[in-house]
């Protein structure tokens, strides 16, 4: 069945065009891509798609700006295929991406989430390995057996709450799972982790295939970096970790609850970010970072 790829767009048009071309370069041609423009103020975007000439690519523009979460929801509402990828508008699929995720779906029937191997690049497309990604890929990502790792239910939840090692734009989801489990409101900074944990709490499954078939773009002045400096990132994390602790304890997942309560990797992340927050952040950012390190 045709694999659907949605691209919620608000960003740099030139990077979006690179993203589109990376999808068009797939070795497996059985895909459909829908770009949902959230009213980005640049006429070149519509002009590019008007002259593209590829019937597999659909471009639409929202009547009004929805914001990132609602634009994700719009993508999920439109999805009709068995599996779907919600691709970042500046990230890149390697030519074998679809082959790898389709093989994983066949190998693990019923899988809800597939994480392929990821390369991290900067705003100029150069491969990089910041500390956060080194920890994700070398410490937090599970060891594989026979070329894959399969995590289900409590094992998946404990792995992710220990430290979120996934790369949201690179994930392939079972569409029915995303239509059944919605984003949580009130956690805009870590909505991806909260949704993935809810999949785990329902007994869902995650497959990790380490073959590198995706480039995730990490910007030096990204919006996520700003949320560290003003305190929002760690404030949302503390809020969600408390919720995860309560949810895990209620269903008897003691290991998950203990990991959520201690949140060791999250605290260590705050320690590594503290010098930058002291230098470039505001008072709220400093207070939030210190609270994250020292409070339970």
Steps between C-alpha positions, in 0.01 A plus 500: 500500500618851422696660785379851587749771596365823645713814530350768729677813375609820669863584441767562240369432145841393364528230767144387431587454133797281601266295718259447212780396265627248757160332496488501121837320501364194684602167350146377576268717286174397672436808711280809520613828654276779632654834596277703731607865491398673824474842333874563463539849342700412188347465153794294375365195685176478302688582179742212557222243537301643209790420265620176663306267271497196730149357554615328822558840664206703628527854633233669711491819702299539820240782492643629829811426704434195720827476689725197513286263708179565309684466171623158615143412587388616157752264342372209708138581410586479130702177523344194334792257454596221742822680596585868500807719550465861617822638359674816623502774237881530513597134551608250234404145416781292355408298188453174694275640776177343376666166428632481856178595681288275279728205569473570874119512482493162326746351747301615807126474422288741702784742573387851593820704460814446291824689567769464233861606542558876492787727400503849656583798279532873562320784322751473213461125456828401665500187714541578871481313831414732791510358852123456514505284187804305613308409817186413303673273253783347705346469846120519487413318177442128562740230390380305200479126435484377146503855369204637699376569852134457597363675809144452624288647779693553823834435333428770242375744765801449727743542212344828386450651846864422584590728210316571175739357241254520209496757217137595447516611131668173401237272655252292306171438683211263457232746391224338708713552812535875436129532429421326831757672725506879481760753609465618859408865535710729718839340424608667174873454557494124559175402328685234299632319810159516670327346198758223469467422870122479461554247221720300737247526786242343268734205444631625166824398335808672363754359253850647466696427182847657526565519123552872431240624251409846633666837560363702793586869482603662828521879488733696726231762571197272492172558678581208731818676611298810589271291721806390698614857556161630616418198719207355311672177397587377847174630648301287254728203564443517876125523446493200271739285704266541798207391282695204365595393852134502606384313190768233534438451872126467442546203265778338700794579272747549783812530287341767282372688807840491669675621185249786460545606860881501492523640140877471514577567133266798496680646804839440338374677189414800717851491649658513154274789396557703819810694379317612186192600698716702741668677209211548258177423685269711711410475868208264436725273297760484777240431769339226291832333422609502865162366609530222247839397634426508871128430558306172491 
